[in-house]
Structures are given as structure tokens and as C-alpha cells.
Amino acid sequence: AEPVLISSIRAHVAPDRVVREFARGAVLANPSDQPQAFDLAALWPGRAWRRLRGTPGQDERTNNGEPAGPIVVLPARDALFLAAAEAGGRQ
């Protein structure tokens, strides 16, 4: 007989993955509660990507400047910024 108040609610759908390409990079996001794989070769055939290079205090293991792909697995509720690798391997 009393009103119910919901103060916080979250919904996560495991199959949902978010991908956005920009002029010189891309963002991969996994809003789900499970790790998700991103097939970069299928998303962008013939394109090469690299991880950003982190600075001290950032996650230098993830952001190590190394080439990414062709499959990138993101942990639950995580995202990754990638830079387009230039032709000839220059970064």
C-alpha cells in the first residue's frame, strides 16, 4: 500500500558492444558485465590500428603503443581508444 522508490538502477546487455571510428582513430566500448571480443579485421578490413602510448600514472600495460588486433578483447564495462596506424608502419 506504500509507494516504492527506486534510487538506482542499471541494465547491461551482454551482446551490446559500441564501436566508433574517427578521422585518425577509433573507440571500442564494452558496457556489458562480460568480456567481449572485437574483430578489428572484420570491422575495418585492410586497416591497421595501434594502442595509444600511456604516460606515467596511466595504464601503461594497456596503453603501450603496440599494434592492436586483429582481435581485441575488452573486460567488462571497459573501453579502449585506438589510433590508426600509418602506412609503412610509422606511428
Phi and psi in degrees as GROMACS dihedral restraints (atoms count N, CA, C in turn):
[ dihedral_restraints ]
;  ai    aj    ak    al  type     phi  dphi    fc
    3     4     5     6     1   -98.3    20    10
    4     5     6     7     1   152.6    20    10
    6     7     8     9     1   -67.1    20    10
    7     8     9    10     1   151.3    20    10
    9    10    11    12     1  -106.7    20    10
   10    11    12    13     1   132.3    20    10
   12    13    14    15     1  -114.4    20    10
   13    14    15    16     1   123.0    20    10
   15    16    17    18     1  -100.8    20    10
   16    17    18    19     1   117.9    20    10
   18    19    20    21     1   -95.6    20    10
   19    20    21    22     1   -20.7    20    10
   21    22    23    24     1  -156.6    20    10
   22    23    24    25     1   133.5    20    10
   24    25    26    27     1  -145.6    20    10
   25    26    27    28     1   140.8    20    10
   27    28    29    30     1  -136.7    20    10
   28    29    30    31     1   142.7    20    10
   30    31    32    33     1  -130.1    20    10
   31    32    33    34     1   133.6    20    10
   33    34    35    36     1  -130.9    20    10
   34    35    36    37     1   129.4    20    10
   36    37    38    39     1  -110.3    20    10
   37    38    39    40     1   119.2    20    10
   39    40    41    42     1   -57.4    20    10
   40    41    42    43     1   -41.4    20    10
   42    43    44    45     1   -70.3    20    10
   43    44    45    46     1   -17.3    20    10
   45    46    47    48     1   -70.9    20    10
   46    47    48    49     1   128.7    20    10
   48    49    50    51     1  -136.3    20    10
   49    50    51    52     1   147.9    20    10
   51    52    53    54     1  -118.4    20    10
   52    53    54    55     1   131.4    20    10
   54    55    56    57     1  -132.5    20    10
   55    56    57    58     1   133.5    20    10
   57    58    59    60     1  -139.9    20    10
   58    59    60    61     1   126.1    20    10
   60    61    62    63     1   -99.1    20    10
   61    62    63    64     1   140.4    20    10
   63    64    65    66     1  -120.2    20    10
   64    65    66    67     1   179.2    20    10
   66    67    68    69     1   -57.1    20    10
   67    68    69    70     1   -41.9    20    10
   69    70    71    72     1  -129.1    20    10
   70    71    72    73     1    26.2    20    10
   72    73    74    75     1  -176.1    20    10
   73    74    75    76     1  -172.8    20    10
   75    76    77    78     1  -152.8    20    10
   76    77    78    79     1   158.8    20    10
   78    79    80    81     1  -125.4    20    10
   79    80    81    82     1   133.0    20    10
   81    82    83    84     1  -113.3    20    10
   82    83    84    85     1   133.8    20    10
   84    85    86    87     1  -134.0    20    10
   85    86    87    88     1   138.5    20    10
   87    88    89    90     1  -121.3    20    10
   88    89    90    91     1    96.5    20    10
   90    91    92    93     1   -82.3    20    10
   91    92    93    94     1    -1.5    20    10
   93    94    95    96     1   -81.8    20    10
   94    95    96    97     1   174.9    20    10
   96    97    98    99     1   -90.8    20    10
   97    98    99   100     1     5.3    20    10
   99   100   101   102     1  -126.4    20    10
  100   101   102   103     1   151.9    20    10
  102   103   104   105     1   -59.3    20    10
  103   104   105   106     1   146.5    20    10
  105   106   107   108     1  -132.9    20    10
  106   107   108   109     1   140.7    20    10
  108   109   110   111     1   -97.3    20    10
  109   110   111   112     1   139.7    20    10
  111   112   113   114     1  -117.5    20    10
  112   113   114   115     1   121.8    20    10
  114   115   116   117     1   -91.7    20    10
  115   116   117   118     1    92.6    20    10
  117   118   119   120     1   -63.4    20    10
  118   119   120   121     1   -35.1    20    10
  120   121   122   123     1   -65.6    20    10
  121   122   123   124     1   -34.5    20    10
  123   124   125   126     1   -79.1    20    10
  124   125   126   127     1   -36.1    20    10
  126   127   128   129     1   -68.7    20    10
  127   128   129   130     1   -42.6    20    10
  129   130   131   132     1  -135.5    20    10
  130   131   132   133     1    77.7    20    10
  132   133   134   135     1   -57.1    20    10
  133   134   135   136     1   133.6    20    10
  135   136   137   138     1    80.3    20    10
  136   137   138   139     1    -2.1    20    10
  138   139   140   141     1   -97.0    20    10
  139   140   141   142     1   150.0    20    10
  141   142   143   144     1  -118.1    20    10
  142   143   144   145     1   143.1    20    10
  144   145   146   147     1  -130.1    20    10
  145   146   147   148     1   154.9    20    10
  147   148   149   150     1  -136.4    20    10
  148   149   150   151     1   157.0    20    10
  150   151   152   153     1   -77.0    20    10
  151   152   153   154     1   153.3    20    10
  153   154   155   156     1   -68.5    20    10
  154   155   156   157     1   158.0    20    10
  156   157   158   159     1   -97.4    20    10
  157   158   159   160     1   117.8    20    10
  159   160   161   162     1   -74.6    20    10
  160   161   162   163     1   156.4    20    10
  162   163   164   165     1  -103.1    20    10
  163   164   165   166     1   164.2    20    10
  165   166   167   168     1   -52.0    20    10
  166   167   168   169     1   136.0    20    10
  168   169   170   171     1    96.6    20    10
  169   170   171   172     1   -14.1    20    10
  171   172   173   174     1   -98.6    20    10
  172   173   174   175     1   177.3    20    10
  174   175   176   177     1   -78.4    20    10
  175   176   177   178     1    87.9    20    10
  177   178   179   180     1   -73.0    20    10
  178   179   180   181     1   -16.2    20    10
  180   181   182   183     1   -74.7    20    10
  181   182   183   184     1   -43.0    20    10
  183   184   185   186     1   -76.5    20    10
  184   185   186   187     1   -45.8    20    10
  186   187   188   189     1   -95.9    20    10
  187   188   189   190     1    70.8    20    10
  189   190   191   192     1  -104.4    20    10
  190   191   192   193     1     3.2    20    10
  192   193   194   195     1    77.7    20    10
  193   194   195   196     1     0.9    20    10
  195   196   197   198     1   -79.2    20    10
  196   197   198   199     1   159.3    20    10
  198   199   200   201     1   -59.3    20    10
  199   200   201   202     1   147.6    20    10
  201   202   203   204     1  -112.7    20    10
  202   203   204   205     1   148.9    20    10
  204   205   206   207     1   102.7    20    10
  205   206   207   208     1   178.6    20    10
  207   208   209   210     1   -78.1    20    10
  208   209   210   211     1   -16.4    20    10
  210   211   212   213     1  -115.7    20    10
  211   212   213   214     1   130.5    20    10
  213   214   215   216     1  -120.1    20    10
  214   215   216   217     1   128.3    20    10
  216   217   218   219     1  -107.0    20    10
  217   218   219   220     1   124.3    20    10
  219   220   221   222     1  -104.4    20    10
  220   221   222   223     1   137.2    20    10
  222   223   224   225     1   -64.0    20    10
  223   224   225   226     1   169.7    20    10
  225   226   227   228     1   -58.6    20    10
  226   227   228   229     1   141.5    20    10
  228   229   230   231     1    48.6    20    10
  229   230   231   232     1    52.3    20    10
  231   232   233   234     1  -137.5    20    10
  232   233   234   235     1   166.6    20    10
  234   235   236   237     1  -143.4    20    10
  235   236   237   238     1   163.0    20    10
  237   238   239   240     1  -144.8    20    10
  238   239   240   241     1   130.2    20    10
  240   241   242   243     1   -94.9    20    10
  241   242   243   244     1   133.5    20    10
  243   244   245   246     1  -122.6    20    10
  244   245   246   247     1   148.1    20    10
  246   247   248   249     1  -105.6    20    10
  247   248   249   250     1   144.3    20    10
  249   250   251   252     1   -68.2    20    10
  250   251   252   253     1   129.8    20    10
  252   253   254   255     1   -80.7    20    10
  253   254   255   256     1   134.2    20    10
  255   256   257   258     1   -75.9    20    10
  256   257   258   259     1   156.1    20    10
  258   259   260   261     1   -59.0    20    10
  259   260   261   262     1   145.1    20    10
  261   262   263   264     1    81.3    20    10
  262   263   264   265     1     7.8    20    10
  264   265   266   267     1    81.9    20    10
  265   266   267   268     1     1.1    20    10
  267   268   269   270     1   -70.7    20    10
  268   269   270   271     1   148.3    20    10
